[in-house]
Amino acid sequence: MPMAADDIAKLIKDAIPDAEVEIVDLAGDGDHYKAVITSASFAGMPRVKQHQKVYAALGGRMGGELHALALETRTPAG
Amino acid sequence: MTDQTVLDEIKEVVTSNDVVLFMKGTPTFPQCGFSSVTSRVLDHLGVNYVAVNVLEDNAVREGIKVYSDWPTIPQLYVKGEFVGGCDIVKEMFETGELKSYLSEKGVLESAA
């Protein structure tokens, strides 16, 4: 059950209000995405924690519905 | 429901080996693109690591997700510390962080 890119972005923004989210459909099949998330809240966090924060926003869908979501997390202007 | 014995087994593996990669398939025959990329990065850096094929044991496949609080495979452990999955390993490799991290941990022999 693939998710729409807009739905993924909305879940992330709901949980991380200042996040800028860019979703790239890697394979053009609506199933393999890359999400680039920029948020000041990531500052000073190890990458593992940054990604876990995004996974938490996705509420358990990662690894299930979203089996192929690549993540890239950034802090603004950094 | 994850059995405590599985979590104990995982703990034993990640604490008794310096570098452990939980992956789908083996380094020679990876069965997922993400696992393949991650093992190739480690091979490229010349790290000795133990690969655990989660496809051989569903209890480990589910257990490692609970143990790490991380929903996907592959997962890289160095000296008992969870480093991350494919995206993190790839990004750290590209920026050179992975090499310095592994050197700091003393698991990269050809660090010079």
N, CA and C atoms of all chains as a GROMACS GRO file, in nm:
protein
  570
    1MET      N    1   0.084  -0.121   0.000
    1MET     CA    2   0.000   0.000   0.000
    1MET      C    3   0.087   0.126   0.000
    2PRO      N    4   0.122   0.176  -0.113
    2PRO     CA    5   0.204   0.298  -0.117
    2PRO      C    6   0.128   0.418  -0.064
    3MET      N    7   0.203   0.514  -0.016
    3MET     CA    8   0.141   0.639   0.032
    3MET      C    9   0.170   0.750  -0.068
    4ALA      N   10   0.080   0.847  -0.075
    4ALA     CA   11   0.103   0.962  -0.161
    4ALA      C   12   0.209   1.052  -0.098
    5ALA      N   13   0.289   1.114  -0.183
    5ALA     CA   14   0.397   1.201  -0.135
    5ALA      C   15   0.343   1.311  -0.044
    6ASP      N   16   0.228   1.367  -0.080
    6ASP     CA   17   0.170   1.476   0.000
    6ASP      C   18   0.135   1.429   0.140
    7ASP      N   19   0.088   1.305   0.151
    7ASP     CA   20   0.051   1.251   0.282
    7ASP      C   21   0.174   1.233   0.370
    8ILE      N   22   0.283   1.190   0.309
    8ILE     CA   23   0.407   1.172   0.385
    8ILE      C   24   0.454   1.308   0.437
    9ALA      N   25   0.454   1.408   0.347
    9ALA     CA   26   0.498   1.542   0.387
    9ALA      C   27   0.411   1.598   0.498
   10LYS      N   28   0.281   1.573   0.490
   10LYS     CA   29   0.189   1.627   0.591
   10LYS      C   30   0.217   1.567   0.728
   11LEU      N   31   0.237   1.436   0.734
   11LEU     CA   32   0.265   1.370   0.862
   11LEU      C   33   0.391   1.430   0.926
   12ILE      N   34   0.492   1.453   0.844
   12ILE     CA   35   0.617   1.505   0.898
   12ILE      C   36   0.597   1.648   0.947
   13LYS      N   37   0.527   1.728   0.869
   13LYS     CA   38   0.507   1.868   0.908
   13LYS      C   39   0.418   1.881   1.032
   14ASP      N   40   0.322   1.789   1.046
   14ASP     CA   41   0.235   1.792   1.164
   14ASP      C   42   0.317   1.771   1.290
   15ALA      N   43   0.418   1.683   1.281
   15ALA     CA   44   0.496   1.649   1.399
   15ALA      C   45   0.614   1.744   1.420
   16ILE      N   46   0.667   1.796   1.311
   16ILE     CA   47   0.782   1.888   1.320
   16ILE      C   48   0.742   2.016   1.247
   17PRO      N   49   0.677   2.107   1.319
   17PRO     CA   50   0.611   2.221   1.254
   17PRO      C   51   0.703   2.309   1.169
   18ASP      N   52   0.830   2.323   1.207
   18ASP     CA   53   0.915   2.414   1.129
   18ASP      C   54   0.981   2.343   1.010
   19ALA      N   55   0.947   2.216   0.989
   19ALA     CA   56   1.018   2.138   0.887
   19ALA      C   57   0.984   2.181   0.745
   20GLU      N   58   1.088   2.189   0.664
   20GLU     CA   59   1.068   2.202   0.520
   20GLU      C   60   1.088   2.062   0.464
   21VAL      N   61   0.989   2.014   0.390
   21VAL     CA   62   0.995   1.877   0.343
   21VAL      C   63   0.989   1.873   0.191
   22GLU      N   64   1.085   1.804   0.134
   22GLU     CA   65   1.084   1.784  -0.010
   22GLU      C   66   1.082   1.634  -0.036
   23ILE      N   67   0.982   1.591  -0.112
   23ILE     CA   68   0.972   1.447  -0.139
   23ILE      C   69   1.006   1.423  -0.286
   24VAL      N   70   1.097   1.329  -0.307
   24VAL     CA   71   1.136   1.295  -0.443
   24VAL      C   72   1.090   1.152  -0.470
   25ASP      N   73   1.018   1.131  -0.579
   25ASP     CA   74   0.974   0.997  -0.617
   25ASP      C   75   1.088   0.933  -0.696
   26LEU      N   76   1.163   0.846  -0.630
   26LEU     CA   77   1.289   0.797  -0.688
   26LEU      C   78   1.269   0.711  -0.812
   27ALA      N   79   1.166   0.628  -0.809
   27ALA     CA   80   1.151   0.532  -0.919
   27ALA      C   81   1.032   0.567  -1.007
   28GLY      N   82   0.959   0.673  -0.971
   28GLY     CA   83   0.841   0.710  -1.050
   28GLY      C   84   0.726   0.613  -1.034
   29ASP      N   85   0.731   0.530  -0.928
   29ASP     CA   86   0.626   0.430  -0.910
   29ASP      C   87   0.537   0.459  -0.788
   30GLY      N   88   0.557   0.577  -0.727
   30GLY     CA   89   0.476   0.611  -0.610
   30GLY      C   90   0.504   0.521  -0.491
   31ASP      N   91   0.618   0.457  -0.489
   31ASP     CA   92   0.648   0.362  -0.383
   31ASP      C   93   0.789   0.379  -0.326
   32HIS      N   94   0.879   0.431  -0.405
   32HIS     CA   95   1.017   0.450  -0.360
   32HIS      C   96   1.047   0.599  -0.354
   33TYR      N   97   1.046   0.653  -0.233
   33TYR     CA   98   1.063   0.796  -0.216
   33TYR      C   99   1.192   0.830  -0.144
   34LYS      N  100   1.233   0.952  -0.163
   34LYS     CA  101   1.335   1.010  -0.078
   34LYS      C  102   1.276   1.136  -0.017
   35ALA      N  103   1.291   1.154   0.112
   35ALA     CA  104   1.243   1.274   0.178
   35ALA      C  105   1.363   1.353   0.229
   36VAL      N  106   1.368   1.480   0.191
   36VAL     CA  107   1.472   1.570   0.242
   36VAL      C  108   1.402   1.664   0.339
   37ILE      N  109   1.443   1.657   0.465
   37ILE     CA  110   1.375   1.733   0.570
   37ILE      C  111   1.472   1.830   0.634
   38THR      N  112   1.435   1.957   0.630
   38THR     CA  113   1.518   2.060   0.690
   38THR      C  114   1.445   2.118   0.811
   39SER      N  115   1.509   2.111   0.926
   39SER     CA  116   1.446   2.165   1.047
   39SER      C  117   1.552   2.210   1.146
   40ALA      N  118   1.528   2.325   1.207
   40ALA     CA  119   1.620   2.375   1.309
   40ALA      C  120   1.623   2.283   1.430
   41SER      N  121   1.516   2.205   1.448
   41SER     CA  122   1.509   2.118   1.566
   41SER      C  123   1.612   2.004   1.560
   42PHE      N  124   1.673   1.981   1.442
   42PHE     CA  125   1.773   1.875   1.430
   42PHE      C  126   1.911   1.919   1.482
   43ALA      N  127   1.927   2.047   1.504
   43ALA     CA  128   2.059   2.100   1.540
   43ALA      C  129   2.116   2.027   1.662
   44GLY      N  130   2.238   1.982   1.650
   44GLY     CA  131   2.304   1.918   1.763
   44GLY      C  132   2.264   1.774   1.788
   45MET      N  133   2.170   1.719   1.709
   45MET     CA  134   2.130   1.580   1.729
   45MET      C  135   2.212   1.489   1.638
   46PRO      N  136   2.253   1.372   1.688
   46PRO     CA  137   2.317   1.276   1.598
   46PRO      C  138   2.218   1.235   1.487
   47ARG      N  139   2.272   1.194   1.372
   47ARG     CA  140   2.184   1.158   1.260
   47ARG      C  141   2.081   1.052   1.297
   48VAL      N  142   2.126   0.956   1.376
   48VAL     CA  143   2.033   0.850   1.415
   48VAL      C  144   1.910   0.909   1.484
   49LYS      N  145   1.933   1.006   1.573
   49LYS     CA  146   1.822   1.069   1.646
   49LYS      C  147   1.735   1.152   1.551
   50GLN      N  148   1.799   1.218   1.456
   50GLN     CA  149   1.722   1.298   1.359
   50GLN      C  150   1.628   1.209   1.279
   51HIS      N  151   1.682   1.096   1.235
   51HIS     CA  152   1.599   1.004   1.156
   51HIS      C  153   1.490   0.942   1.243
   52GLN      N  154   1.525   0.913   1.369
   52GLN     CA  155   1.424   0.855   1.458
   52GLN      C  156   1.308   0.953   1.481
   53LYS      N  157   1.342   1.080   1.484
   53LYS     CA  158   1.239   1.183   1.501
   53LYS      C  159   1.142   1.182   1.383
   54VAL      N  160   1.197   1.164   1.264
   54VAL     CA  161   1.113   1.156   1.144
   54VAL      C  162   1.030   1.027   1.145
   55TYR      N  163   1.094   0.917   1.184
   55TYR     CA  164   1.021   0.790   1.192
   55TYR      C  165   0.904   0.801   1.289
   56ALA      N  166   0.930   0.870   1.401
   56ALA     CA  167   0.824   0.888   1.501
   56ALA      C  168   0.708   0.965   1.439
   57ALA      N  169   0.742   1.066   1.357
   57ALA     CA  170   0.638   1.146   1.291
   57ALA      C  171   0.554   1.059   1.198
   58LEU      N  172   0.616   0.957   1.141
   58LEU     CA  173   0.546   0.871   1.047
   58LEU      C  174   0.465   0.762   1.118
   59GLY      N  175   0.472   0.764   1.248
   59GLY     CA  176   0.383   0.681   1.331
   59GLY      C  177   0.379   0.533   1.296
   60GLY      N  178   0.495   0.471   1.284
   60GLY     CA  179   0.496   0.326   1.265
   60GLY      C  180   0.478   0.280   1.120
   61ARG      N  181   0.462   0.376   1.028
   61ARG     CA  182   0.445   0.335   0.888
   61ARG      C  183   0.578   0.295   0.823
   62MET      N  184   0.686   0.351   0.879
   62MET     CA  185   0.817   0.320   0.822
   62MET      C  186   0.847   0.173   0.840
   63GLY      N  187   0.895   0.111   0.734
   63GLY     CA  188   0.924  -0.032   0.741
   63GLY      C  189   0.803  -0.117   0.703
   64GLY      N  190   0.685  -0.056   0.708
   64GLY     CA  191   0.564  -0.126   0.667
   64GLY      C  192   0.518  -0.072   0.533
   65GLU      N  193   0.416   0.016   0.538
   65GLU     CA  194   0.370   0.083   0.416
   65GLU      C  195   0.486   0.148   0.342
   66LEU      N  196   0.574   0.213   0.424
   66LEU     CA  197   0.686   0.284   0.365
   66LEU      C  198   0.811   0.199   0.378
   67HIS      N  199   0.824   0.101   0.291
   67HIS     CA  200   0.940   0.013   0.305
   67HIS      C  201   1.061   0.072   0.234
   68ALA      N  202   1.038   0.171   0.149
   68ALA     CA  203   1.150   0.224   0.072
   68ALA      C  204   1.151   0.376   0.074
   69LEU      N  205   1.163   0.431   0.193
   69LEU     CA  206   1.173   0.577   0.205
   69LEU      C  207   1.314   0.612   0.250
   70ALA      N  208   1.389   0.674   0.160
   70ALA     CA  209   1.523   0.719   0.196
   70ALA      C  210   1.510   0.854   0.267
   71LEU      N  211   1.592   0.876   0.366
   71LEU     CA  212   1.584   1.000   0.442
   71LEU      C  213   1.712   1.079   0.432
   72GLU      N  214   1.695   1.210   0.424
   72GLU     CA  215   1.810   1.299   0.438
   72GLU      C  216   1.763   1.412   0.528
   73THR      N  217   1.834   1.434   0.638
   73THR     CA  218   1.794   1.539   0.730
   73THR      C  219   1.900   1.647   0.733
   74ARG      N  220   1.855   1.770   0.742
   74ARG     CA  221   1.947   1.884   0.740
   74ARG      C  222   1.900   1.988   0.841
   75THR      N  223   1.993   2.072   0.881
   75THR     CA  224   1.953   2.190   0.957
   75THR      C  225   1.960   2.309   0.862
   76PRO      N  226   1.879   2.412   0.884
   76PRO     CA  227   1.875   2.525   0.791
   76PRO      C  228   2.013   2.587   0.773
   77ALA      N  229   2.045   2.616   0.649
   77ALA     CA  230   2.171   2.683   0.615
   77ALA      C  231   2.292   2.616   0.679
   78GLY      N  232   2.289   2.485   0.686
   78GLY     CA  233   2.399   2.415   0.750
   78GLY      C  234   2.447   2.296   0.674
   79MET      N  235   0.505  -0.918   1.965
   79MET     CA  236   0.569  -0.964   2.090
   79MET      C  237   0.708  -1.017   2.060
   80THR      N  238   0.806  -0.951   2.116
   80THR     CA  239   0.942  -0.997   2.092
   80THR      C  240   0.995  -1.066   2.217
   81ASP      N  241   1.042  -1.186   2.194
   81ASP     CA  242   1.095  -1.270   2.300
   81ASP      C  243   1.224  -1.210   2.358
   82GLN      N  244   1.232  -1.207   2.489
   82GLN     CA  245   1.352  -1.152   2.554
   82GLN      C  246   1.479  -1.227   2.514
   83THR      N  247   1.466  -1.358   2.490
   83THR     CA  248   1.585  -1.435   2.454
   83THR      C  249   1.645  -1.387   2.322
   84VAL      N  250   1.558  -1.343   2.230
   84VAL     CA  251   1.608  -1.290   2.102
   84VAL      C  252   1.684  -1.161   2.126
   85LEU      N  253   1.629  -1.074   2.210
   85LEU     CA  254   1.697  -0.947   2.240
   85LEU      C  255   1.832  -0.974   2.308
   86ASP      N  256   1.835  -1.075   2.394
   86ASP     CA  257   1.960  -1.112   2.460
   86ASP      C  258   2.063  -1.164   2.358
   87GLU      N  259   2.013  -1.243   2.264
   87GLU     CA  260   2.101  -1.295   2.157
   87GLU      C  261   2.160  -1.181   2.075
   88ILE      N  262   2.077  -1.084   2.042
   88ILE     CA  263   2.122  -0.970   1.962
   88ILE      C  264   2.227  -0.892   2.040
   89LYS      N  265   2.199  -0.870   2.167
   89LYS     CA  266   2.293  -0.798   2.252
   89LYS      C  267   2.428  -0.868   2.256
   90GLU      N  268   2.423  -1.001   2.266
   90GLU     CA  269   2.545  -1.081   2.268
   90GLU      C  270   2.625  -1.061   2.138
   91VAL      N  271   2.555  -1.063   2.026
   91VAL     CA  272   2.623  -1.048   1.896
   91VAL      C  273   2.685  -0.909   1.882
   92VAL      N  274   2.612  -0.804   1.920
   92VAL     CA  275   2.664  -0.668   1.896
   92VAL      C  276   2.768  -0.627   2.000
   93THR      N  277   2.773  -0.696   2.112
   93THR     CA  278   2.875  -0.660   2.211
   93THR      C  279   3.000  -0.747   2.201
   94SER      N  280   2.987  -0.864   2.138
   94SER     CA  281   3.104  -0.951   2.130
   94SER      C  282   3.176  -0.939   1.996
   95ASN      N  283   3.121  -0.857   1.905
   95ASN     CA  284   3.188  -0.831   1.777
   95ASN      C  285   3.202  -0.681   1.758
   96ASP      N  286   3.317  -0.638   1.704
   96ASP     CA  287   3.342  -0.495   1.688
   96ASP      C  288   3.244  -0.430   1.590
   97VAL      N  289   3.227  -0.492   1.476
   97VAL     CA  290   3.140  -0.434   1.373
   97VAL      C  291   3.040  -0.540   1.326
   98VAL      N  292   2.913  -0.509   1.338
   98VAL     CA  293   2.809  -0.605   1.298
   98VAL      C  294   2.712  -0.536   1.204
   99LEU      N  295   2.685  -0.599   1.092
   99LEU     CA  296   2.585  -0.548   0.999
   99LEU      C  297   2.469  -0.646   0.990
  100PHE      N  298   2.352  -0.599   1.032
  100PHE     CA  299   2.230  -0.677   1.013
  100PHE      C  300   2.179  -0.642   0.874
  101MET      N  301   2.163  -0.742   0.789
  101MET     CA  302   2.127  -0.714   0.651
  101MET      C  303   2.035  -0.821   0.594
  102LYS      N  304   1.979  -0.791   0.477
  102LYS     CA  305   1.899  -0.891   0.406
  102LYS      C  306   1.991  -0.957   0.305
  103GLY      N  307   2.013  -1.087   0.324
  103GLY     CA  308   2.108  -1.158   0.240
  103GLY      C  309   2.246  -1.153   0.301
  104THR      N  310   2.346  -1.179   0.221
  104THR     CA  311   2.485  -1.179   0.267
  104THR      C  312   2.564  -1.077   0.186
  105PRO      N  313   2.684  -1.038   0.234
  105PRO     CA  314   2.764  -0.943   0.156
  105PRO      C  315   2.788  -0.993   0.013
  106THR      N  316   2.804  -1.123  -0.004
  106THR     CA  317   2.825  -1.178  -0.138
  106THR      C  318   2.696  -1.182  -0.219
  107PHE      N  319   2.586  -1.216  -0.153
  107PHE     CA  320   2.457  -1.219  -0.220
  107PHE      C  321   2.352  -1.137  -0.146
  108PRO      N  322   2.369  -1.004  -0.149
  108PRO     CA  323   2.268  -0.922  -0.082
  108PRO      C  324   2.133  -0.935  -0.151
  109GLN      N  325   2.026  -0.932  -0.072
  109GLN     CA  326   1.894  -0.950  -0.132
  109GLN      C  327   1.808  -0.825  -0.120
  110CYS      N  328   1.874  -0.712  -0.107
  110CYS     CA  329   1.803  -0.584  -0.101
  110CYS      C  330   1.905  -0.477  -0.137
  111GLY      N  331   1.863  -0.378  -0.212
  111GLY     CA  332   1.954  -0.273  -0.258
  111GLY      C  333   2.019  -0.197  -0.144
  112PHE      N  334   1.942  -0.170  -0.037
  112PHE     CA  335   1.996  -0.093   0.075
  112PHE      C  336   2.103  -0.173   0.148
  113SER      N  337   2.077  -0.303   0.165
  113SER     CA  338   2.176  -0.389   0.229
  113SER      C  339   2.302  -0.398   0.145
  114SER      N  340   2.283  -0.405   0.015
  114SER     CA  341   2.394  -0.416  -0.078
  114SER      C  342   2.485  -0.293  -0.068
  115VAL      N  343   2.424  -0.174  -0.071
  115VAL     CA  344   2.501  -0.050  -0.064
  115VAL      C  345   2.581  -0.044   0.066
  116THR      N  346   2.515  -0.079   0.176
  116THR     CA  347   2.580  -0.068   0.306
  116THR      C  348   2.698  -0.163   0.318
  117SER      N  349   2.681  -0.287   0.273
  117SER     CA  350   2.793  -0.381   0.284
  117SER      C  351   2.905  -0.341   0.188
  118ARG      N  352   2.871  -0.283   0.075
  118ARG     CA  353   2.976  -0.239  -0.020
  118ARG      C  354   3.059  -0.125   0.038
  119VAL      N  355   2.993  -0.036   0.113
  119VAL     CA  356   3.066   0.074   0.178
  119VAL      C  357   3.168   0.016   0.278
  120LEU      N  358   3.123  -0.081   0.358
  120LEU     CA  359   3.213  -0.142   0.457
  120LEU      C  360   3.327  -0.215   0.388
  121ASP      N  361   3.295  -0.287   0.280
  121ASP     CA  362   3.398  -0.358   0.204
  121ASP      C  363   3.500  -0.259   0.150
  122HIS      N  364   3.448  -0.150   0.097
  122HIS     CA  365   3.534  -0.048   0.037
  122HIS      C  366   3.633   0.009   0.139
  123LEU      N  367   3.584   0.029   0.261
  123LEU     CA  368   3.670   0.084   0.366
  123LEU      C  369   3.763  -0.021   0.425
  124GLY      N  370   3.741  -0.147   0.388
  124GLY     CA  371   3.827  -0.253   0.437
  124GLY      C  372   3.804  -0.290   0.583
  125VAL      N  373   3.681  -0.275   0.628
  125VAL     CA  374   3.648  -0.308   0.767
  125VAL      C  375   3.616  -0.457   0.777
  126ASN      N  376   3.665  -0.519   0.883
  126ASN     CA  377   3.621  -0.656   0.911
  126ASN      C  378   3.490  -0.648   0.986
  127TYR      N  379   3.389  -0.717   0.935
  127TYR     CA  380   3.260  -0.712   1.004
  127TYR      C  381   3.190  -0.847   0.998
  128VAL      N  382   3.100  -0.863   1.093
  128VAL     CA  383   3.017  -0.982   1.097
  128VAL      C  384   2.884  -0.943   1.034
  129ALA      N  385   2.840  -1.020   0.936
  129ALA     CA  386   2.710  -0.992   0.874
  129ALA      C  387   2.607  -1.092   0.926
  130VAL      N  388   2.494  -1.040   0.970
  130VAL     CA  389   2.385  -1.125   1.015
  130VAL      C  390   2.274  -1.115   0.912
  131ASN      N  391   2.240  -1.228   0.851
  131ASN     CA  392   2.134  -1.230   0.750
  131ASN      C  393   1.998  -1.246   0.819
  132VAL      N  394   1.923  -1.136   0.827
  132VAL     CA  395   1.797  -1.140   0.901
  132VAL      C  396   1.692  -1.225   0.830
  133LEU      N  397   1.713  -1.253   0.701
  133LEU     CA  398   1.615  -1.334   0.629
  133LEU      C  399   1.618  -1.480   0.675
  134GLU      N  400   1.726  -1.517   0.745
  134GLU     CA  401   1.736  -1.656   0.791
  134GLU      C  402   1.662  -1.679   0.922
  135ASP      N  403   1.625  -1.570   0.989
  135ASP     CA  404   1.560  -1.587   1.119
  135ASP      C  405   1.464  -1.472   1.143
  136ASN      N  406   1.336  -1.502   1.132
  136ASN     CA  407   1.237  -1.396   1.144
  136ASN      C  408   1.235  -1.332   1.283
  137ALA      N  409   1.272  -1.411   1.385
  137ALA     CA  410   1.274  -1.356   1.521
  137ALA      C  411   1.381  -1.248   1.532
  138VAL      N  412   1.495  -1.270   1.467
  138VAL     CA  413   1.602  -1.170   1.467
  138VAL      C  414   1.559  -1.050   1.382
  139ARG      N  415   1.495  -1.078   1.269
  139ARG     CA  416   1.451  -0.971   1.179
  139ARG      C  417   1.358  -0.873   1.251
  140GLU      N  418   1.268  -0.927   1.331
  140GLU     CA  419   1.176  -0.840   1.406
  140GLU      C  420   1.243  -0.787   1.533
  141GLY      N  421   1.324  -0.872   1.595
  141GLY     CA  422   1.388  -0.836   1.722
  141GLY      C  423   1.483  -0.719   1.710
  142ILE      N  424   1.556  -0.713   1.600
  142ILE     CA  425   1.655  -0.606   1.585
  142ILE      C  426   1.585  -0.470   1.574
  143LYS      N  427   1.465  -0.470   1.518
  143LYS     CA  428   1.391  -0.344   1.507
  143LYS      C  429   1.352  -0.291   1.645
  144VAL      N  430   1.319  -0.383   1.733
  144VAL     CA  431   1.283  -0.346   1.870
  144VAL      C  432   1.408  -0.305   1.946
  145TYR      N  433   1.514  -0.385   1.931
  145TYR     CA  434   1.638  -0.361   2.004
  145TYR      C  435   1.693  -0.221   1.974
  146SER      N  436   1.688  -0.182   1.846
  146SER     CA  437   1.745  -0.053   1.805
  146SER      C  438   1.644   0.060   1.809
  147ASP      N  439   1.515   0.027   1.819
  147ASP     CA  440   1.410   0.125   1.797
  147ASP      C  441   1.428   0.189   1.659
  148TRP      N  442   1.444   0.103   1.561
  148TRP     CA  443   1.472   0.145   1.423
  148TRP      C  444   1.396   0.051   1.331
  149PRO      N  445   1.314   0.105   1.241
  149PRO     CA  446   1.217   0.018   1.171
  149PRO      C  447   1.266  -0.057   1.048
  150THR      N  448   1.388  -0.028   1.002
  150THR     CA  449   1.428  -0.088   0.876
  150THR      C  450   1.562  -0.161   0.887
  151ILE      N  451   1.588  -0.247   0.790
  151ILE     CA  452   1.712  -0.320   0.775
  151ILE      C  453   1.777  -0.264   0.648
  152PRO      N  454   1.905  -0.245   0.635
  152PRO     CA  455   2.015  -0.285   0.723
  152PRO      C  456   2.032  -0.195   0.846
  153GLN      N  457   2.110  -0.246   0.941
  153GLN     CA  458   2.146  -0.172   1.061
  153GLN      C  459   2.292  -0.202   1.093
  154LEU      N  460   2.367  -0.095   1.117
  154LEU     CA  461   2.509  -0.111   1.147
  154LEU      C  462   2.538  -0.083   1.294
  155TYR      N  463   2.609  -0.176   1.355
  155TYR     CA  464   2.654  -0.160   1.493
  155TYR      C  465   2.806  -0.159   1.499
  156VAL      N  466   2.862  -0.064   1.575
  156VAL     CA  467   3.007  -0.060   1.596
  156VAL      C  468   3.031  -0.056   1.746
  157LYS      N  469   3.104  -0.154   1.796
  157LYS     CA  470   3.134  -0.165   1.940
  157LYS      C  471   3.006  -0.152   2.025
  158GLY      N  472   2.903  -0.217   1.982
  158GLY     CA  473   2.779  -0.217   2.058
  158GLY      C  474   2.693  -0.094   2.039
  159GLU      N  475   2.743   0.002   1.958
  159GLU     CA  476   2.670   0.128   1.940
  159GLU      C  477   2.600   0.127   1.805
  160PHE      N  478   2.472   0.162   1.805
  160PHE     CA  479   2.396   0.167   1.682
  160PHE      C  480   2.435   0.291   1.601
  161VAL      N  481   2.483   0.270   1.480
  161VAL     CA  482   2.527   0.382   1.397
  161VAL      C  483   2.413   0.433   1.309
  162GLY      N  484   2.341   0.341   1.247
  162GLY     CA  485   2.229   0.381   1.162
  162GLY      C  486   2.205   0.281   1.051
  163GLY      N  487   2.118   0.321   0.960
  163GLY     CA  488   2.084   0.237   0.845
  163GLY      C  489   2.158   0.284   0.722
  164CYS      N  490   2.107   0.243   0.608
  164CYS     CA  491   2.174   0.270   0.480
  164CYS      C  492   2.196   0.419   0.453
  165ASP      N  493   2.095   0.501   0.474
  165ASP     CA  494   2.107   0.644   0.442
  165ASP      C  495   2.217   0.710   0.523
  166ILE      N  496   2.220   0.677   0.653
  166ILE     CA  497   2.319   0.738   0.742
  166ILE      C  498   2.459   0.689   0.708
  167VAL      N  499   2.471   0.560   0.685
  167VAL     CA  500   2.603   0.504   0.651
  167VAL      C  501   2.654   0.565   0.521
  168LYS      N  502   2.565   0.578   0.424
  168LYS     CA  503   2.605   0.632   0.293
  168LYS      C  504   2.645   0.780   0.308
  169GLU      N  505   2.565   0.854   0.381
  169GLU     CA  506   2.594   0.996   0.399
  169GLU      C  507   2.725   1.016   0.475
  170MET      N  508   2.746   0.935   0.581
  170MET     CA  509   2.870   0.945   0.658
  170MET      C  510   2.990   0.905   0.573
  171PHE      N  511   2.969   0.808   0.485
  171PHE     CA  512   3.078   0.766   0.397
  171PHE      C  513   3.115   0.878   0.301
  172GLU      N  514   3.013   0.940   0.242
  172GLU     CA  515   3.037   1.045   0.143
  172GLU      C  516   3.107   1.167   0.203
  173THR      N  517   3.079   1.197   0.329
  173THR     CA  518   3.143   1.314   0.391
  173THR      C  519   3.276   1.278   0.456
  174GLY      N  520   3.312   1.149   0.457
  174GLY     CA  521   3.438   1.108   0.519
  174GLY      C  522   3.424   1.081   0.669
  175GLU      N  523   3.303   1.108   0.722
  175GLU     CA  524   3.281   1.089   0.866
  175GLU      C  525   3.292   0.943   0.908
  176LEU      N  526   3.248   0.855   0.818
  176LEU     CA  527   3.244   0.714   0.855
  176LEU      C  528   3.386   0.661   0.879
  177LYS      N  529   3.475   0.701   0.789
  177LYS     CA  530   3.613   0.656   0.802
  177LYS      C  531   3.673   0.706   0.933
  178SER      N  532   3.653   0.834   0.963
  178SER     CA  533   3.712   0.885   1.088
  178SER      C  534   3.644   0.823   1.210
  179TYR      N  535   3.514   0.799   1.199
  179TYR     CA  536   3.443   0.735   1.310
  179TYR      C  537   3.499   0.595   1.337
  180LEU      N  538   3.517   0.518   1.229
  180LEU     CA  539   3.569   0.381   1.245
  180LEU      C  540   3.713   0.381   1.296
  181SER      N  541   3.791   0.480   1.252
  181SER     CA  542   3.928   0.492   1.302
  181SER      C  543   3.928   0.522   1.451
  182GLU      N  544   3.844   0.618   1.489
  182GLU     CA  545   3.834   0.653   1.632
  182GLU      C  546   3.798   0.534   1.717
  183LYS      N  547   3.710   0.450   1.661
  183LYS     CA  548   3.665   0.332   1.735
  183LYS      C  549   3.770   0.221   1.732
  184GLY      N  550   3.876   0.244   1.653
  184GLY     CA  551   3.983   0.146   1.648
  184GLY      C  552   3.949   0.019   1.572
  185VAL      N  553   3.855   0.028   1.478
  185VAL     CA  554   3.817  -0.092   1.403
  185VAL      C  555   3.866  -0.088   1.259
  186LEU      N  556   3.937   0.021   1.225
  186LEU     CA  557   3.989   0.034   1.089
  186LEU      C  558   4.140   0.021   1.095
  187GLU      N  559   4.191  -0.090   1.043
  187GLU     CA  560   4.335  -0.114   1.056
  187GLU      C  561   4.417  -0.026   0.963
  188SER      N  562   4.365  -0.007   0.843
  188SER     CA  563   4.439   0.069   0.743
  188SER      C  564   4.406   0.218   0.752
  189ALA      N  565   4.395   0.268   0.874
  189ALA     CA  566   4.348   0.405   0.894
  189ALA      C  567   4.444   0.512   0.843
  190ALA      N  568   4.573   0.480   0.845
  190ALA     CA  569   4.672   0.579   0.802
  190ALA      C  570   4.657   0.609   0.653
   0.00000   0.00000   0.00000
